[in-house]
Amino acid sequence: MKAKFIITALLLTTFIGSQANTNSSEEKNTIVIVHGAWSKAADWENVSNALKSKDHEVLIVNLPGHGDDKTPVNTITMQTYVDAVKKVIGTKKNIILVGHSFGGIVISQVAEELPKQIQKLIYIAAYIPKDGESLLSIAQADSQSRIGQYLKVNEKEGTVVIAKEGVIEVFAADAPKHIGDYIASTIQPEPLLPLTTPVKLSSTQFGKVKKAALLTTEDNTIGIMLQEKMAKDAGIENLVFLKASHTPFIAQAEKLIQFLSEQAK
């Protein structure tokens, strides 16, 4: 009887141990969203709330100098943005790191610096850089973009803004009028230096991280031809094409939420 008890106890201990190992290795992933230029974390709250309702853990990064953040523009660099994302991630692992537009460049550099914590990079209507590229260097090759005619650079203040008359056309041509008008009336200047800063990426760090992309076919900010080229150059095969403007989190939110939810499984 005593021997039988000991065997049962050993089997139970082994079972509990194996379950603990399984649970630790299956740590739930976390979706971390990084907004783009001329944007802010609050623009993604509806998407975040919908994903949370589907039992996803979601964090949104508000980049310094955006929204209500009052970080002085002349102190903001690309590394400032990267460090802000890394601070939100902390020690978490299994990160699904989402970048919209310029956020695609930021998340690429974060993946270079935290490759073991990133499970997947997801680019949403985003710039997907190669080593040594910046947003400016990539955008110069975009023959379809309409943003250039509306850019206003203030070199003295170190900012760049989109003329209000071009905001709807460039960013949200498919958005309801009242939302487009709101975006145009509240758009803020964007720090210039990060847009011109090249990333430093390697095949052994950034290159090893899994990637997916949602490409927006009606995009007047980043032309679809450039989006496809960047995805191809990055070797991304997990692609979804969406008939949407540059801000799918507005007019195509349900489809975007479905895409992100499926990618985070």
N, C-alpha and C positions, 0 to 999 in steps of 0.2 A: 504493500500500500504506500509506504514511504517513498519507494523508488518511483512509483507511478506519479506521485505528487510532484516529485522533483522534475521528472520529464515534462509534465504538464506546465510547470512553472517556467522551465527553460524555453519551451515552445512559445508560451505566451510572451515572454520577454523578447524573443527573437521577432515575433510578429509585430509587437509594439515598436521595436527599434526600426524595423523595415518600413512601417507606416510613417514614422517620424522622418526618416530619410526621404521618403517619397514626397511628403508634404513640403519639406524644405526645398527640394529640387523643383517643385512645381509652384514656386512663389508667384503670386498673382502679378501680372504685369500692370504697368502704370502708363497711361497716355499723357504725354507732356506736349502741350501745344505752344508754338512760338509764332506770333503774328508777324506780319510783314511791315514794310515801310509805310508811313502815313496811317498807321493803324494802332490798335491797342488791345489789351487783353479783353476788355469788355465787349469787343466786337464778336468774341467767340463764346460768350456766356450761354447763348441758346444751344449751340452745338454741344458745349460741355454738359449742360443740364440734361440734354437728351441722352447723351452717352452714359451719364451717371444713372439715369433711369433704367438703362440696360445692364446695370451692374458693373460698369467699368469704373475704375479709379482714374480720375482726370485732374490734371493740374494745368493751369494756363500761366504762362510767363508774361508779365508786363515789362517790356524792355525799358531800360532807363531812358528818361526823356520823353516818354510816351504816356498818353492818357493823363492821369493826375500826378505822375511822377515829375518832380521838379529838378532832377539832376541837370546841372548846367551843361549846355550843349558843348561848350568848349572843352569839357572833360570827358566826353563820350568817345570811345574808340570801339573797334570791332571786339577787342578783348573784354571791354566793359559788358557788351552784350553776351559774349560767351560765358563770362563769369556769372552773369545773372541767371542764365539757364542752368549752369552747373550748381549754383546755390539752391535752386528749386529742386533739382534732382537729388542732391545730397548723396546719401549712401545707398539710395534705392537701386535695385537692379531690375532687369527685364523691362527696360524703358522702351516704349513705343514713342519715338520722338518725331513730332509732326511739325513741319515748317511750311508756312504759306509765303509765297512771293520771295522777298528778301530773306524771310525766315529760313528759306532753304539753304542759303549760304551760311547762316548762323548755325543751323543744326549740323551742317557738314563739318564745321570746325569743332563743334562740341563732340561729335563722334570721333574725330581724330584724337581728342584729348581724353575721352572716356569710353573707348571702344568696348571694354568688357562689361559696361553697364547698359549699353544700348542693344536691345534685341532687334530693332528694326527702325530704319529711317523712312518716313513717309513724306513725300513732296506733294504739296497741293498748289497747282498753278504757280510753281516755284522755279527759282533759279537753282540749277544743279551744277556747282562749279567743279572745275578740275584744279589741280595744284597750280598756284600762282595766279589764279583768276580772281577778279573782283566783280561786283555787280556792274560797275561801269564798263569794264572791259568786255563782259559778256553782252551787255545790252547794245553796245555799238554795232554788233553784227545782226541786230534784229530789224529786218526790213519791213515787218508787218506791224510793229508797235506804233501806236499813235501818241505815246506819252511825251516824246521829245518836243513837240510843238508847244506843249503847255508847261514845260519845266521853267522855273525861275530860280536861278542860283544867286544866293547872297553870300559872296565870298568873305565879306567883312564879318558877318555873323557865323559863317560856317554852316549854313543851312541851305536846303533846297525845298521848294514847295511846288505844288501843282496849281496852276491858275484855276480858280473856282469854276470858270465856264467850261473847263475840260474835264472836271472830276467825274461826272456821271458817264460821259463817253468812254473815258479811260478805264474806270474801275467798276462801274455798276450799270452798264447799259440795259441789263435785264431786270434790274431791281424796281420795285414799286416806286412811283414818282416821289412820294413823301420821304421814303428812305434815301433815295438818291439826293434829294434836296437837303436832307439832314447831313449827309456825308459831305456835300459840297460846302455847307455853311460852317461845319465844325473842323474841317481838315486843318492840321497843324504843320508847321515847318518840320522837315526831317533833318537830323544831323548829317552833314555831308561826308565827314571823314570815313565812317564805316562803309559807306557805299563805294569808296575808292580803294579800300584796303584789300590786298590779295590774301587769299586763304593759303594755309600751308597744310597740305594733305599728303598722305602716303598710302601706298598700296597695302601696307602691312597693318595699318590702323583703320582709317576711314574705309579703305578699299575692301576690308573683310566684313563690314557690317551689311546685313541684308537691307534691301531697299525696295520701295514701291512708289508709284507715282500716279496721281490723278491729273490728267491733262485737260485743260479747258479750251474747247475748240472755238469759242466766240470771244476770245480774250484779246482786248485792245492794249493791254499792258505788256504782256509777253506773248508774242505771236506763236501760234500753234506749231509752225515749222521749227522755230527755235526750241520750243518745249520738247518736241520729238527728238531733235538732234541732241539736246543735252541728256535726255533719258537714254538714248542709244549709246552716246559716248561713255555714259556711266555704267553701261552694261545692265540696265534695268529692264527686265522682261515682264515684271509684274506691273502692267500698265492698265489704266482704265481711262477711257475718253468720255468726257461729259460735255454736253452742249450747254455751256454756261459762260458767263463773263469772268472777269478776274476775281470776283468775290462770290464763289459758289456757296459760301456760308450764309448768304442772304437769300437769293432767289432759288437756289437748288439745295437748300439745307438738308432736306430729308434724304436725298440721294447721297450727299456728302456724309451724313451721319451713318447711313447704311454701309458705305464704303469703309469708313474708319472702324466701325464696329466689327466688320468682317476681317479687316486686316489685323485687328488686335486680338483675335482668337488664338 
